[in-house]
């Protein structure tokens, strides 16, 4: 005996697919714009050295397909490889475990960019993690992938 599937049975795969689309639409992926060089060979090496945790915060999914962009915690701490290393500036320069960073104050936190390394790494730290510079130690291994080639903090 051959039975024709009911309308409800026929809709089950569609309903499941719709549910997946709704769940995917509610993703908590972090939005971050990669730098032009974020997928260069050196940035892929940097990405392989991204820390497992930052200040006890676990990794988050990012809404871009670039290994050179990563995020941790909520609110998100965002790291991006491929930045231009800052030139002379009046912004503070910080040595964190042998890696120099220029700190630029933002409305809600800081942007730290490696100094004297090209390409640079930028780490955006929300003020919820104050004092923000303490988190830079987590990025030492990733930053050291890029050898120092320029000036140092004085």
DSSP file (Angstrom, degrees, kcal/mol; ACC not computed):
  #  RESIDUE AA STRUCTURE BP1 BP2  ACC     N-H-->O    O-->H-N    N-H-->O    O-->H-N    TCO  KAPPA ALPHA  PHI   PSI    X-CA   Y-CA   Z-CA
    1    1 A X              0   0    0      0, 0.0     2,-0.5     0, 0.0     0, 0.0   0.000 360.0 360.0 360.0 128.5    0.0    0.0    0.0
    2    2 A X        -     0   0    0      2,-0.0     2,-0.4     0, 0.0     0, 0.0  -0.874 360.0-161.5-102.7 124.3    1.4    3.4   -1.0
    3    3 A X        -     0   0    0     -2,-0.5     2,-0.4     3,-0.0     3,-0.0  -0.869  15.4-131.4-109.3 139.9    0.5    6.3    1.2
    4    4 A X        -     0   0    0     -2,-0.4     2,-0.0     1,-0.1    -2,-0.0  -0.722  34.0-110.3 -83.3 133.0    0.8    9.9    0.2
    5    5 A X        -     0   0    0     -2,-0.4    -1,-0.1     1,-0.1     2,-0.0  -0.339  34.1-113.6 -65.3 144.6    2.6   12.1    2.8
    6    6 A X     >  -     0   0    0      1,-0.1     4,-2.2    -2,-0.0     5,-0.2  -0.267  26.0-107.6 -70.1 163.9    0.4   14.5    4.6
    7    7 A X  H  > S+     0   0    0      1,-0.2     4,-1.5     2,-0.2     5,-0.1   0.864 121.5  54.6 -60.7 -36.6    0.9   18.2    4.2
    8    8 A X  H  > S+     0   0    0      2,-0.2     4,-0.9     1,-0.2    -1,-0.2   0.912 107.7  48.5 -65.1 -43.0    2.4   18.4    7.7
    9    9 A X  H >> S+     0   0    0      1,-0.2     3,-0.6     2,-0.2     4,-0.5   0.899 110.4  51.8 -63.4 -41.0    5.0   15.7    6.9
   10   10 A X  H 3< S+     0   0    0     -4,-2.2     4,-0.4     1,-0.2     3,-0.2   0.804 109.7  50.3 -66.1 -29.2    5.9   17.5    3.7
   11   11 A X  H 3X S+     0   0    0     -4,-1.5     4,-3.0     1,-0.2     5,-0.2   0.638  86.3  86.7 -85.2 -14.6    6.5   20.7    5.6
   12   12 A X  H <X S+     0   0    0     -4,-0.9     4,-2.6    -3,-0.6     5,-0.2   0.913  89.8  46.7 -55.4 -48.4    8.7   19.3    8.3
   13   13 A X  H  X S+     0   0    0     -4,-0.5     4,-2.3    -3,-0.2    -1,-0.2   0.901 115.0  48.0 -61.7 -37.3   12.0   19.7    6.3
   14   14 A X  H  > S+     0   0    0     -4,-0.4     4,-2.6     2,-0.2    -2,-0.2   0.897 111.0  50.2 -68.0 -39.7   11.0   23.3    5.4
   15   15 A X  H  X S+     0   0    0     -4,-3.0     4,-2.3     2,-0.2    -2,-0.2   0.916 110.9  49.3 -64.5 -42.0   10.1   24.1    9.0
   16   16 A X  H  X S+     0   0    0     -4,-2.6     4,-2.0    -5,-0.2    -2,-0.2   0.913 111.9  48.6 -63.2 -41.7   13.5   22.7   10.1
   17   17 A X  H  X S+     0   0    0     -4,-2.3     4,-2.1     1,-0.2    -2,-0.2   0.899 110.8  51.0 -64.9 -39.8   15.3   24.8    7.5
   18   18 A X  H  X S+     0   0    0     -4,-2.6     4,-2.3     1,-0.2    -2,-0.2   0.890 107.8  52.7 -63.9 -38.6   13.3   27.9    8.5
   19   19 A X  H  X S+     0   0    0     -4,-2.3     4,-2.6     1,-0.2    -1,-0.2   0.905 108.1  51.1 -62.9 -41.6   14.2   27.3   12.1
   20   20 A X  H  X S+     0   0    0     -4,-2.0     4,-2.7     1,-0.2    -1,-0.2   0.893 109.6  50.4 -63.2 -39.3   17.9   27.1   11.2
   21   21 A X  H  X S+     0   0    0     -4,-2.1     4,-2.0     2,-0.2    -1,-0.2   0.904 111.0  48.5 -65.6 -40.1   17.6   30.4    9.3
   22   22 A X  H  X S+     0   0    0     -4,-2.3     4,-0.8     2,-0.2    -2,-0.2   0.927 113.2  47.0 -65.2 -44.6   15.9   32.1   12.3
   23   23 A X  H >< S+     0   0    0     -4,-2.6     3,-1.0     1,-0.2    -2,-0.2   0.919 112.1  50.2 -63.2 -43.5   18.6   30.8   14.7
   24   24 A X  H >< S+     0   0    0     -4,-2.7     3,-1.4     1,-0.3    -1,-0.2   0.860 105.4  57.9 -63.4 -34.3   21.4   31.9   12.3
   25   25 A X  H 3< S+     0   0    0     -4,-2.0    -1,-0.3     1,-0.3    -2,-0.2   0.719 102.6  54.6 -67.7 -20.1   19.8   35.3   12.0
   26   26 A X  T << S+     0   0    0     -3,-1.0    -1,-0.3    -4,-0.8    -2,-0.2   0.153  80.7 145.4 -97.8  18.5   20.1   35.7   15.8
   27   27 A X    <   -     0   0    0     -3,-1.4    -3,-0.1     1,-0.1    -4,-0.0  -0.180  47.2-146.5 -58.6 146.7   23.9   35.0   15.8
   28   28 A X        +     0   0    0      2,-0.0    -1,-0.1    34,-0.0    33,-0.1  -0.006  44.1 150.3-102.8  28.2   26.0   36.8   18.3
   29   29 A X        -     0   0    0      1,-0.1     2,-0.4    33,-0.1    33,-0.3  -0.333  50.7-114.2 -62.8 140.8   29.0   37.0   16.0
   30   30 A X  B     -a   62   0A   0     31,-3.1    33,-3.4    34,-0.1     2,-0.6  -0.614  23.3-136.9 -79.4 130.7   31.2   40.0   16.5
   31   31 A X        +     0   0    0     -2,-0.4     2,-0.3    31,-0.2    -1,-0.0  -0.795  37.8 153.5 -90.8 124.6   31.2   42.5   13.6
   32   32 A X        -     0   0    0     -2,-0.6     2,-0.6    37,-0.0    37,-0.0  -0.982  40.1-127.9-150.4 139.1   34.7   43.8   12.8
   33   33 A X        -     0   0    0     -2,-0.3     2,-0.1    31,-0.0    31,-0.0  -0.784  26.8-135.0 -90.9 123.1   36.2   45.1    9.6
   34   34 A X        -     0   0    0     -2,-0.6     2,-0.1     1,-0.1    48,-0.1  -0.407  20.7-112.1 -72.7 152.9   39.4   43.4    8.6
   35   35 A X    >   -     0   0    0     46,-0.6     3,-1.9    33,-0.1     4,-0.2  -0.419  34.7-103.5 -73.7 161.3   42.4   45.5    7.5
   36   36 A X  T 3  S+     0   0    0      1,-0.3     3,-0.4    46,-0.2    -1,-0.1   0.834 123.2  43.9 -56.5 -34.6   43.4   45.1    3.8
   37   37 A X  T >  S+     0   0    0     45,-0.4     3,-2.2     1,-0.2     6,-0.3   0.241  77.7 113.5 -95.8  13.4   46.4   42.9    4.8
   38   38 A X  T <  S+     0   0    0     -3,-1.9    30,-0.2     1,-0.3    -1,-0.2   0.723  80.9  44.8 -59.7 -22.3   44.5   40.8    7.3
   39   39 A X  T 3  S+     0   0    0     -3,-0.4    -1,-0.3    -4,-0.2    -2,-0.1   0.173  84.6 125.1-109.1  17.9   44.8   37.7    5.2
   40   40 A X  S <> S-     0   0    0     -3,-2.2     4,-2.0     1,-0.1     5,-0.2  -0.235  78.2-102.3 -67.2 166.1   48.5   38.1    4.3
   41   41 A X  H  > S+     0   0    0      1,-0.2     4,-1.7     2,-0.2     5,-0.1   0.905 123.2  48.8 -58.4 -43.3   50.9   35.2    5.0
   42   42 A X  H  > S+     0   0    0      1,-0.2     4,-2.4     2,-0.2    -1,-0.2   0.889 109.7  51.6 -67.6 -37.4   52.3   37.0    8.1
   43   43 A X  H  > S+     0   0    0     -6,-0.3     4,-2.6     2,-0.2    -1,-0.2   0.833 106.3  54.5 -69.0 -30.3   48.8   37.7    9.5
   44   44 A X  H  X S+     0   0    0     -4,-2.0     4,-1.5     2,-0.2    -1,-0.2   0.880 109.4  48.3 -66.9 -36.1   47.8   34.1    9.0
   45   45 A X  H  X S+     0   0    0     -4,-1.7     4,-0.6     2,-0.2    -2,-0.2   0.906 111.3  49.9 -67.1 -41.5   50.9   33.2   11.2
   46   46 A X  H >< S+     0   0    0     -4,-2.4     3,-1.6     1,-0.2    -2,-0.2   0.930 108.1  53.8 -59.5 -45.9   49.8   35.9   13.7
   47   47 A X  H >< S+     0   0    0     -4,-2.6     3,-1.4     1,-0.3    -1,-0.2   0.839 101.0  59.0 -60.7 -34.1   46.3   34.3   13.7
   48   48 A X  H 3< S+     0   0    0     -4,-1.5    -1,-0.3     1,-0.3    -2,-0.2   0.708 108.2  47.6 -67.0 -17.8   47.8   30.9   14.5
   49   49 A X  T << S+     0   0    0     -3,-1.6    93,-0.4    -4,-0.6    -1,-0.3   0.291  78.0 132.6-106.0   8.0   49.2   32.5   17.7
   50   50 A X    <   -     0   0    0     -3,-1.4    89,-0.1    -4,-0.2    -3,-0.0  -0.312  67.3 -99.7 -55.6 144.7   46.0   34.3   18.9
   51   51 A X        -     0   0    0      1,-0.1    -1,-0.1    87,-0.1     3,-0.1  -0.306  15.3-132.2 -69.1 152.5   45.6   33.6   22.6
   52   52 A X  S    S+     0   0    0      1,-0.2     7,-0.6    -3,-0.1     2,-0.3   0.867  92.6   8.1 -69.6 -37.2   43.2   30.9   23.8
   53   53 A X  E     -B   58   0B   0      5,-0.1     2,-0.4    85,-0.1     5,-0.2  -0.961  64.6-149.7-139.5 157.7   41.7   33.3   26.3
   54   54 A X  E >  S-B   57   0B   0      3,-1.9     3,-2.2    -2,-0.3    81,-0.1  -0.966  84.6 -21.1-130.4 114.7   42.1   37.1   27.0
   55   55 A X  T 3  S-     0   0    0     -2,-0.4     3,-0.1     1,-0.3    -1,-0.1   0.850 128.1 -52.3  55.8  35.2   41.7   38.2   30.6
   56   56 A X  T 3  S+     0   0    0      1,-0.3     2,-0.3    17,-0.0    -1,-0.3   0.439 110.4 130.2  81.5  -0.7   39.8   35.0   31.3
   57   57 A X  E <   -B   54   0B   0     -3,-2.2    -3,-1.9    15,-0.1    -1,-0.3  -0.700  51.8-134.7 -90.6 138.5   37.4   35.7   28.3
   58   58 A X  E     -B   53   0B   0     -2,-0.3    15,-2.4    -5,-0.2    -5,-0.1  -0.478  32.9 -82.1 -89.7 160.7   36.8   32.9   25.8
   59   59 A X  E     -C   72   0C   0     -7,-0.6     2,-0.3    13,-0.2    13,-0.3  -0.193  40.9-154.4 -61.7 151.7   36.8   33.3   22.0
   60   60 A X  E     -C   71   0C   0     11,-2.8    11,-0.6   -30,-0.0     2,-0.2  -0.889  24.5-102.1-121.5 154.7   33.8   34.6   20.1
   61   61 A X        -     0   0    0     -2,-0.3   -31,-3.1     9,-0.1     2,-0.4  -0.550  35.0-144.9 -71.7 140.3   32.7   34.0   16.6
   62   62 A X  B     -a   30   0A   0    -33,-0.3   -31,-0.2    -2,-0.2   -33,-0.1  -0.862  12.2-132.3-108.7 148.4   33.5   37.0   14.2
   63   63 A X  S    S+     0   0    0    -33,-3.4     2,-0.3    -2,-0.4   -32,-0.1   0.049  82.6  77.4 -89.2  25.9   31.2   37.9   11.4
   64   64 A X  S    S-     0   0    0    -34,-0.2     2,-1.2     2,-0.1    -2,-0.2  -0.959  79.5-127.1-130.6 152.6   34.0   38.2    8.8
   65   65 A X        +     0   0    0     -2,-0.3     2,-0.3     3,-0.0    -2,-0.1  -0.613  69.5 113.4 -98.9  74.3   35.9   35.4    7.0
   66   66 A X    >   -     0   0    0     -2,-1.2     3,-1.4     3,-0.2    -2,-0.1  -0.965  56.4-153.5-145.3 124.0   39.4   36.5    7.9
   67   67 A X  T 3  S+     0   0    0     -2,-0.3   -28,-0.1     1,-0.3    -1,-0.1   0.758  94.4  70.8 -65.6 -23.0   41.8   34.7   10.1
   68   68 A X  T 3  S+     0   0    0    -30,-0.2    13,-2.7   -33,-0.1     2,-0.4   0.379  90.2  69.8 -77.9   5.6   43.4   38.0   10.9
   69   69 A X  E <   + D   0  80C   0     -3,-1.4     2,-0.3    11,-0.2    11,-0.2  -0.989  59.5 162.5-125.8 131.5   40.4   39.1   13.0
   70   70 A X  E     - D   0  79C   0      9,-2.5     9,-2.7    -2,-0.4     2,-0.3  -0.959  14.9-162.5-144.0 161.0   39.5   37.5   16.3
   71   71 A X  E     -CD  60  78C   0    -11,-0.6   -11,-2.8    -2,-0.3     2,-0.3  -0.989   3.2-170.5-147.2 153.0   37.4   38.3   19.4
   72   72 A X  E   > -CD  59  77C   0      5,-1.9     5,-3.1    -2,-0.3   -13,-0.2  -0.991  47.7  -2.9-141.5 144.5   37.0   37.3   23.0
   73   73 A X  T   5S-     0   0    0    -15,-2.4     2,-0.3    -2,-0.3     4,-0.1   0.119  83.6 -56.9  74.7 178.0   34.4   38.0   25.7
   74   74 A X  T   5S+     0   0    0      1,-0.2     2,-0.2     2,-0.1    -1,-0.1  -0.894 129.3  37.5-144.5 109.4   31.3   40.2   26.0
   75   75 A X  T   5S-     0   0    0     -2,-0.3    -1,-0.2    -3,-0.1     2,-0.2   0.450 120.1-110.8 -66.8 155.6   31.7   43.0   25.4
   76   76 A X  T   5 -     0   0    0     -2,-0.2     2,-0.6    49,-0.1    50,-0.3  -0.394  20.0-152.3 -74.8 133.5   34.1   41.9   22.7
   77   77 A X  E   < -D   72   0C   0     -5,-3.1    -5,-1.9    -2,-0.2     2,-0.4  -0.919  28.0-158.7 -91.6 124.1   37.8   42.4   22.9
   78   78 A X  E     -DE  71 124C   0     46,-1.8    46,-3.3    -2,-0.6     2,-0.4  -0.915  14.7-169.2-117.2 133.2   38.8   42.5   19.2
   79   79 A X  E     -DE  70 123C   0     -9,-2.7    -9,-2.5    -2,-0.4     2,-0.4  -0.967   6.6-178.0-118.8 137.0   42.2   41.9   17.6
   80   80 A X  E     -DE  69 122C   0     42,-2.7    42,-2.9    -2,-0.4     3,-0.4  -0.994  12.8-151.6-136.2 129.5   43.0   42.6   14.0
   81   81 A X  E    S+ E   0 121C   0    -13,-2.7   -46,-0.6    -2,-0.4    40,-0.2  -0.695  72.6  56.5 -93.3 151.5   46.2   42.0   12.1
   82   82 A X  E     +     0   0C   0     38,-1.9   -45,-0.4    -2,-0.3    39,-0.2   0.477  67.7 144.9 108.3   5.4   47.3   44.2    9.2
   83   83 A X  E     - E   0 120C   0     37,-1.9    37,-3.6    -3,-0.4     2,-0.5  -0.315  56.5-107.8 -70.1 156.8   47.2   47.6   10.8
   84   84 A X        -     0   0    0     35,-0.2     2,-0.1    34,-0.1    -1,-0.1  -0.768  38.4-114.9 -82.1 128.0   49.7   50.3    9.9
   85   85 A X        -     0   0    0     -2,-0.5    30,-0.2    32,-0.1    29,-0.1  -0.435  39.0-106.4 -63.8 134.1   52.2   50.7   12.7
   86   86 A X        -     0   0    0     28,-0.5    30,-0.4    -2,-0.1     3,-0.1  -0.256  29.6-147.2 -64.5 148.3   51.8   54.2   14.1
   87   87 A X        -     0   0    0      1,-0.3    -1,-0.1    -3,-0.1    -3,-0.0  -0.058  58.7 -27.0 -90.7-159.1   54.4   56.9   13.4
   88   88 A X  S    S+     0   0    0     -2,-0.1     2,-0.3     2,-0.1    -1,-0.3  -0.282  79.0 162.2 -55.2 136.2   55.4   59.6   15.8
   89   89 A X        -     0   0    0      2,-0.2     4,-0.1    -3,-0.1    -1,-0.0  -0.974  51.5-132.0-152.9 160.4   52.5   60.4   18.2
   90   90 A X  S    S+     0   0    0     -2,-0.3     3,-0.1     2,-0.1    -2,-0.1   0.458  76.6 109.9 -93.5  -4.3   51.6   62.1   21.4
   91   91 A X  S    S-     0   0    0      1,-0.1    -2,-0.2    11,-0.0    13,-0.1  -0.385  84.5 -89.6 -66.6 150.2   49.6   59.0   22.4
   92   92 A X        -     0   0    0     11,-0.5    11,-2.9    10,-0.1     2,-0.5  -0.310  34.7-145.8 -62.9 143.4   51.1   57.0   25.3
   93   93 A X  E     -F  102   0C   0      9,-0.2     2,-0.4    -3,-0.1     9,-0.2  -0.959  17.6-165.7-112.0 129.0   53.5   54.2   24.3
   94   94 A X  E     -F  101   0C   0      7,-3.5     7,-2.7    -2,-0.5     2,-0.7  -0.935  17.1-146.7-121.2 133.9   53.4   51.1   26.6
   95   95 A X  E     -F  100   0C   0     -2,-0.4     2,-0.6     5,-0.2     5,-0.2  -0.901  20.4-177.5 -95.3 116.1   55.9   48.2   26.9
   96   96 A X  E >  S-F   99   0C   0      3,-3.1     3,-1.2    -2,-0.7    -2,-0.0  -0.913  72.1 -32.6-118.0 102.9   53.9   45.1   27.7
   97   97 A X  T 3  S-     0   0    0     -2,-0.6    -1,-0.1     1,-0.3     3,-0.1   0.865 125.8 -44.3  55.7  41.0   56.1   42.1   28.2
   98   98 A X  T 3  S+     0   0    0      1,-0.2     2,-0.5     0, 0.0    -1,-0.3   0.466 117.5 108.1  87.0   1.2   58.7   43.3   25.7
   99   99 A X  E <   -F   96   0C   0     -3,-1.2    -3,-3.1    53,-0.0     2,-0.4  -0.955  63.1-137.1-112.5 129.1   56.1   44.3   23.0
  100  100 A X  E     -F   95   0C   0     -2,-0.5    15,-2.5    15,-0.4     2,-0.4  -0.692  23.9-178.7 -88.6 136.0   55.6   48.0   22.4
  101  101 A X  E     -FG  94 114C   0     -7,-2.7    -7,-3.5    -2,-0.4     2,-0.5  -0.989  23.0-139.6-132.9 139.8   52.0   49.3   21.9
  102  102 A X  E     -FG  93 113C   0     11,-3.0    11,-2.2    -2,-0.4     2,-0.5  -0.890  22.5-146.2 -96.6 129.3   50.6   52.8   21.3
  103  103 A X  E     - G   0 112C   0    -11,-2.9     2,-0.5    -2,-0.5   -11,-0.5  -0.854  15.1-174.1-100.9 123.2   47.4   53.4   23.3
  104  104 A X  E     - G   0 111C   0      7,-2.8     7,-2.6    -2,-0.5     2,-0.2  -0.969  23.8-130.0-117.8 118.6   44.8   55.6   21.7
  105  105 A X  E     - G   0 110C   0     -2,-0.5     5,-0.2     5,-0.2     2,-0.2  -0.461  26.5-168.9 -71.1 133.7   41.8   56.4   23.9
  106  106 A X  E >   - G   0 109C   0      3,-3.1     3,-0.8    -2,-0.2    -1,-0.0  -0.562  40.6 -93.6-109.8 177.6   38.4   55.8   22.4
  107  107 A X  T 3  S+     0   0    0      1,-0.3     3,-0.1    -2,-0.2    -2,-0.0   0.862 123.3  18.9 -60.8 -36.8   34.9   56.8   23.6
  108  108 A X  T 3  S-     0   0    0     19,-0.0    19,-1.1    18,-0.0     2,-0.3  -0.424 133.9 -32.2-135.1  60.3   34.5   53.5   25.5
  109  109 A X  E <  S-GH 106 126C   0     -3,-0.8    -3,-3.1    17,-0.3     2,-0.3  -0.955  80.1 -57.9 133.6-151.0   38.0   52.0   25.9
  110  110 A X  E     -GH 105 125C   0     15,-2.4    15,-2.9    -2,-0.3     2,-0.5  -0.962  20.2-144.0-137.2 151.2   41.3   51.9   24.1
  111  111 A X  E     -GH 104 124C   0     -7,-2.6    -7,-2.8    -2,-0.3     2,-0.5  -0.985  23.2-165.8-109.2 122.0   42.8   50.9   20.8
  112  112 A X  E     -GH 103 123C   0     11,-2.8    11,-3.1    -2,-0.5     2,-0.4  -0.936   5.0-173.5-109.8 130.0   46.2   49.5   21.2
  113  113 A X  E     -GH 102 122C   0    -11,-2.2   -11,-3.0    -2,-0.5     9,-0.2  -0.985  30.9-109.4-125.5 132.9   48.5   49.1   18.1
  114  114 A X  E     -G  101   0C   0      7,-2.2   -28,-0.5    -2,-0.4     2,-0.5  -0.288  34.3-140.9 -58.0 143.7   51.8   47.5   18.0
  115  115 A X  S    S+     0   0    0    -15,-2.5   -15,-0.4     1,-0.2    38,-0.2  -0.925  75.8  11.5-113.8 129.5   54.6   50.0   17.6
  116  116 A X  S    S+     0   0    0     -2,-0.5    33,-3.3   -30,-0.4    34,-1.6   0.699 102.1 103.6  80.6  19.9   57.7   49.3   15.4
  117  117 A X  B     -I  148   0D   0     -3,-0.3     2,-0.4    31,-0.2    -1,-0.2  -0.999  65.2-127.6-134.0 136.5   56.2   46.2   13.8
  118  118 A X  S    S+     0   0    0     29,-0.5     2,-0.2    -2,-0.4    29,-0.1  -0.981  95.0  31.8-134.2 121.0   54.8   45.9   10.3
  119  119 A X  S    S-     0   0    0    -36,-0.4   -35,-0.2    -2,-0.4     2,-0.1   0.504  98.3-144.4 -74.1 158.0   52.1   44.8    9.8
  120  120 A X  E     -E   83   0C   0    -37,-3.6   -37,-1.9    -2,-0.2   -38,-1.9  -0.437   2.7-133.3 -87.5 163.9   50.8   46.0   13.1
  121  121 A X  E     -E   81   0C   0    -40,-0.2    -7,-2.2   -39,-0.2     2,-0.5  -0.977  16.3-157.6-116.1 131.2   48.3   44.4   15.3
  122  122 A X  E     -EH  80 113C   0    -42,-2.9   -42,-2.7    -2,-0.5     2,-0.5  -0.924   5.3-168.7-109.5 133.1   45.4   46.4   16.7
  123  123 A X  E     -EH  79 112C   0    -11,-3.1   -11,-2.8    -2,-0.5     2,-0.6  -0.983   6.9-157.2-122.6 121.2   43.6   45.3   19.9
  124  124 A X  E     -EH  78 111C   0    -46,-3.3   -46,-1.8    -2,-0.5     2,-0.5  -0.873  12.8-174.1 -99.6 120.7   40.4   47.1   20.8
  125  125 A X  E     - H   0 110C   0    -15,-2.9   -15,-2.4    -2,-0.6   -48,-0.1  -0.953  17.8-136.6-121.9 114.4   39.6   46.8   24.5
  126  126 A X  E >   - H   0 109C   0     -2,-0.5     3,-2.0   -50,-0.3   -17,-0.3  -0.299  27.1-112.7 -64.4 152.7   36.3   48.1   26.0
  127  127 A X  G >  S+     0   0    0    -19,-1.1     3,-1.9     1,-0.3   -18,-0.2   0.650 108.3  82.2 -63.4 -14.7   36.5   50.1   29.2
  128  128 A X  G 3  S+     0   0    0      1,-0.3    -1,-0.3   -20,-0.2   -19,-0.1   0.713  90.8  53.3 -60.6 -18.7   34.6   47.2   30.9
  129  129 A X  G <  S-     0   0    0     -3,-2.0    -1,-0.3     0, 0.0     5,-0.2   0.126  95.4-172.0-103.4  19.4   38.0   45.5   31.2
  130  130 A X    <   +     0   0    0     -3,-1.9    -3,-0.0     1,-0.2    -4,-0.0  -0.258  69.3  50.8 -57.8 142.9   39.8   48.5   32.8
  131  131 A X  S >  S-     0   0    0      0, 0.0     3,-1.6     0, 0.0     4,-0.3   0.296  81.0-175.0 -76.1 118.2   42.7   48.8   33.4
  132  132 A X  G >  S+     0   0    0      1,-0.3     3,-1.9     2,-0.2     4,-0.3   0.785  70.5  66.2 -55.8 -40.0   42.8   47.9   29.7
  133  133 A X  G >  S+     0   0    0      1,-0.3     3,-1.5     2,-0.2     4,-0.4   0.753  86.1  73.6 -60.3 -21.5   46.6   47.6   29.2
  134  134 A X  G X  S+     0   0    0     -3,-1.6     3,-0.6     1,-0.3    -1,-0.3   0.756  89.8  59.7 -63.1 -22.0   46.8   44.6   31.5
  135  135 A X  G X  S+     0   0    0     -3,-1.9     3,-1.4    -4,-0.3     4,-0.3   0.645  82.2  82.8 -79.9 -14.3   45.2   42.5   28.7
  136  136 A X  G X  S+     0   0    0     -3,-1.5     3,-1.8    -4,-0.3    -1,-0.2   0.784  75.0  71.4 -64.7 -27.3   48.0   43.2   26.3
  137  137 A X  G X  S+     0   0    0     -3,-0.6     3,-1.5    -4,-0.4     4,-0.3   0.826  88.1  64.6 -57.6 -30.8   50.2   40.4   27.7
  138  138 A X  G <  S+     0   0    0     -3,-1.4    -1,-0.3     1,-0.3     4,-0.3   0.752 100.6  51.9 -63.5 -23.0   47.9   37.8   26.2
  139  139 A X  G <> S+     0   0    0     -3,-1.8     4,-2.8    -4,-0.3    -1,-0.3   0.328  77.5 103.2 -97.8   6.7   48.9   39.1   22.7
  140  140 A X  H <> S+     0   0    0     -3,-1.5     4,-2.5     1,-0.2     5,-0.2   0.939  81.6  46.5 -56.5 -52.6   52.6   38.8   23.2
  141  141 A X  H  > S+     0   0    0     -4,-0.3     4,-0.5    -3,-0.2    -1,-0.2   0.900 115.0  47.1 -60.2 -41.9   53.1   35.5   21.2
  142  142 A X  H >4 S+     0   0    0    -93,-0.4     3,-1.0    -4,-0.3     4,-0.4   0.923 113.8  47.8 -65.4 -43.9   50.9   36.8   18.4
  143  143 A X  H >< S+     0   0    0     -4,-2.8     3,-1.3     1,-0.2    -2,-0.2   0.861 105.0  59.7 -65.7 -35.5   52.8   40.2   18.3
  144  144 A X  H 3< S+     0   0    0     -4,-2.5    -1,-0.2     1,-0.3    -2,-0.2   0.604  85.9  76.4 -73.3  -9.7   56.2   38.5   18.4
  145  145 A X  T << S+     0   0    0     -3,-1.0     2,-0.7    -4,-0.5    -1,-0.3   0.854  91.5  61.6 -61.7 -33.9   55.4   36.7   15.1
  146  146 A X  S <  S-     0   0    0     -3,-1.3    -1,-0.1    -4,-0.4   -27,-0.1  -0.849  94.7-133.6 -95.7 111.8   56.1   40.1   13.5
  147  147 A X        -     0   0    0     -2,-0.7   -29,-0.5     1,-0.1     2,-0.2  -0.320  27.1 -99.0 -66.4 147.6   59.7   41.0   14.2
  148  148 A X  B     +I  117   0D   0      1,-0.1   -31,-0.2   -31,-0.1    -1,-0.1  -0.457  49.1 163.2 -65.3 135.0   60.4   44.6   15.4
  149  149 A X        +     0   0    0    -33,-3.3   -32,-0.2    -2,-0.2    -1,-0.1   0.383  55.7  31.3-131.0  -3.0   61.6   46.7   12.5
  150  150 A X  S    S-     0   0    0    -34,-1.6   -35,-0.1     1,-0.3   -32,-0.0  -0.403  97.0 -23.8-137.2-151.0   61.2   50.2   13.7
  151  151 A X        -     0   0    0     -2,-0.1    -1,-0.3     1,-0.1     2,-0.3  -0.111  50.9-143.7 -66.6 164.0   61.2   52.5   16.6
  152  152 A X        -     0   0    0     -4,-0.1   -36,-0.1   -53,-0.0    -1,-0.1  -0.829  30.9 -85.4-122.3 162.2   60.6   51.4   20.2
  153  153 A X              0   0    0     -2,-0.3    -1,-0.0   -38,-0.2   -61,-0.0  -0.405 360.0 360.0 -62.5 143.2   58.9   53.1   23.2
  154  154 A X              0   0    0     -2,-0.1    -1,-0.1    -3,-0.0    -3,-0.0   0.393 360.0 360.0-113.1 360.0   61.2   55.4   25.0
